[in-house]
Amino acid sequence: MEKTPLSLRTHITIFGNTNSGKSSLFNKLIGQDMAIVSEKEGTTTDPVTKAMELIPFGPVALTDTAGWGDRTEIGDKRQEKTNKLLDRTDFAIYTADITGFDKTAYESACKEFEKRKIPHILVFTKSDLGVNDAVKDYPDAVCVSVKDEKTVEDFREKLISKLTKTVKEEKSLLGGLLDRGAMVVLVIPIDSEAPKGRLILPQVQLIRDCLDNGMRAVCVRDTELKDTLDALEKVDLVVTDSQIFKKVSEIVPEDIKLTSFSMLLANTKGDIKTLAEGAAALDCLPDKARILMAEACTHNTSHEDIGRVKIPNILRKYTGKELEFEYSVHHDFPADLSEYDLVIHCGGCMLNSKTMQNRIAICRDAGVAVTNYGVVLSYASGILKRSMEIFEK
């Protein structure tokens, strides 16, 4: 892959009141006039995200937002979108107009950042227009004028320094689970759901992770799996697509560890133990239970779709009950889960770790069990214990 996907980038979001200079700073950092800049209140309507390389820190996704305190006709809707970004922000930039610093608004924002454990930096913008005594109360803040390249560069350096100190690097999929030199077999079915001529993101990520950690990766279809295992002297782990978990489990000898792409992603991005515990809710679902299927990406569905067809059919058969399935797609995850009996999330390859962890926390706070595709399919197949062994190291 030539470009780092958004899900593997550090998500930096620019917050602040309307007309505090968010869009001007955003354009300056990315080196493009991507966000519209105007003196008119409420110019930025929807979040604007740009993938960029912040050297030497690494790949980031920078997002400009509609300002807080928007009093225009559709201001509430704009601010709702801005607030949703808090749940997927790794690092926040708070912009404050140096000529009219709103201390109360900043302190309110800090509470939101602290609640979600989001590190941030305070930026006083429009510093060419004068000095505000309030700046003295915030020694760690940065004063910036988009008309002064030196102040922008000074801010960039401080931003990189704070990112390096406060943002954790994305966990490796296999680095902490297997030793260097390990042999990993990836089972990749080729069916109507497989994109023509390419692999899907979790498969690509795992291959790259093996290379990064000095592991050997062999890719096969399920139809060639048995012959491949017989031909290899030693196999440390088999990773399969979740939808053929049971079939692959019957082929792979018991002395070889087995798990799925979805479960590896869950361990990296969220909390695999919580998701495994959540699967037990399948055994006590009431008739006509409402289940939320959370999908991280939009895609065309077919008769073999795992989330829309296969899992619902498997769970109806497993529970022997009539179940109702509803769907949320991409970032449209509901804040109120009180109507649901269970949440089943996809692997989350298109979401960053912050988003997945916050979603699990939302479910926990609502008292609703949460699990994911791979965990559910291994549980329903009676092999959850086996598929969790790799995470016990």
Buried (B, 14 or more C-beta within 10 A) or exposed (E): EEEBBBBBBBBBBBBBBBBBBBBBBBBBBBEEEBBEBEEEBBBBBEBBBBBBEBEEBBBBBBBBBBBBBBEBEEBEBBBEBBBBBBBBBBBBBBBBBBEEBBEEBBEEBBEBBEEBEBBBBBBBBBBEEEEBEBBEEBEEBBBBBBEEEEBBEBBBEBBBEBBEEBBEEBEBBBBEBBEEEBBBBBBBBEEEBBEEEEBBBBBBBBBBBBEEBEBBBBBBBBEEBEEBBEEEEEBBBBBBBBBBBBBBBEBBEEEBBBBBBBBBBBBBBBBBEBBBBBBEBBEEBEEEBBBBBBBBBEEEEEEBBBBBBBBBEBBEEBBEBEBEBEEBEEBEBBEEBEEBBBBBBBBBBBBBBBBBBBBBBBBBEBEBBBBBBBBBBBBBBEBBEBBBEBBEE
